[in-house]
Amino acid sequence: MAAAESFLAFNPAGSASAAAASRRRSRGPRNRKKGWKRWSGPEARLGREIGDFLEDVGLQERAAGGLISEQPNEDLFFLDTGATPKNRSLKKKKPPQKPLHVDLVLQPLSKVPPPKNIGAHQVPNGRKERLRRRFWERKAALGVFPRGERRLRARLARGEPPAPQKPPELGRSDPHRAFYDIWGQHNPLDAPLAGQDPWYLQQTKRLRVQRPPRLQARPSPLPPVEVIAQGGSYNPPFQEHQDLLRKALEVELRRRREEEKVERRLKVTEEPPSQEAVLREQLQGLLEEEEEEEEEEEDEERERPHRREQPGRKTEKQRRKEKEQREKAGARARARAALQRRQGLFQLRSLRRLLRLRELELRRRRLLREQRRRLRETAPKRLGRLRYEEPELEVQLSEEIPESLRSLRPQGNLLRDRFRSLQRRNVLEPRLRARFKRRYRVKYVEKRSFRAVTL
């Protein structure tokens, strides 16, 4: 009991006696015969006190790492400088953050770590090379060196410079080398080929084949993945969504007008025949002779030649007057041109304005041609017998916009969209789904069993 009282209780209510603690922890009913011996007698009370003491000691070791009575004061107490709020003990502790279900799903099911890749740390012929190195180390201790080492030592003794080492093999991997671009200009793999004859390198297949410019050009400047307009997003702005609806309406109206145009051209207008048409149809064949005579007379009049009046020979007087008129007309034209040149000095401002307007018009035409050229570049080309058709706009009405992302309904097909993108960028030609075409005509044969049943 004295040993039990020498320890401090880990519970904040450490002043309570062991008997009070034993009373709080009820171990069973006391009104039965089975609990008489347990709760009666000093031996049972002593056993309970010893059990409580041992349990308290185990709790202190688990929670504080040892007995509290043996802990230093620095671990049990701290100096309150007033920096922390006084009601720190009254604050509720935050519950521990549990991992999300999506993170638990992505975690591996097995707790066994993956096996190590033993082959990643192995060296080809590593054991043989290790034995060979140890052998020459023992020989070097006795003063015996391999042939290459002996030659190098003899050359150094004669004062000759050491021979340059061979460059490492191109296919050998060096983990300590720096990274480089194999397609760049400063490629260390091209260093042994520098300064050699290009024809020799080309014939010996040591020079890379240059990619022709026609293969470097992209078939279309359009991006592989086009971002849709803001109006087609999950939660679109009002104005952007209205713009997208207006574009869809314009496409639908254009399609409707084309259909109506085709219907008008193919429509058959049946009007009732007039009285004149009925009378002409009834008299058909009766007045053929009269019509033939009238046509013959008209042909004769048409074939009769008309004589052209020949002008008479001009007199000298007429020729002189015509010459004077031509000279006067030329003089008037020259005077008018001289007057216009003199007046042009006073029209420099208007001429400058006309030139500026002309330059603006030429610039407008140049920009228009440039815009048309860009449109032709981005437009799908005719690669096959079919033309590319723009897909319908994937748009939702105002009442169809979902309130949350969970209720969002998918629009379109991702695989079909990627296939359309390849056709739009001139990678694939537009094509249609292959239709089933029956090779032979279907024959219907009436079987005897069917005939027997029906009869």
Secondary structure, 3 states (H helix, E strand, C coil): CHHHHHCCCCCCCCCCCHHHHHHHCCCCCCCCHHHHHHHCCHHHHHHHHHHHHHHHHHHHHHHHCCCHHHCCHHHHCCCCCCCCCHHHCCCCCCCCCCCCHHHHHHCCCCCCCCCCCHHHHCCCCHHHHHHHHHHHHHHHHCCCCCHHHHHHHHHHHHCCCCCCCCCCCCCCCCCCCCCCCCCCCCCHHHCCCCCCCHHHHHHCCCCCCCCCHHHHCCCCCCCCCCCCCHHHCCCCCHHHHHHHHHHHHHHHHHHHHHHHHHHHHHCCCCCCCCHHHHHHHHCCCCCHHHHHHHHHHHHHHHHCCCCCCCCCCCCHHHHHHHHHHHHHHHHHHHHHHHHHHHHHHHHHHHHHHHHHHHHHHHHHHHHHHHHHHHHHHHCCCCCCCCCCCCCCCCCCCHHHCCCCCCCCCCCCCHHHHHHHHHHHCCCCCCCCCCCCCCCCCCCCCCCHHHHHHHC
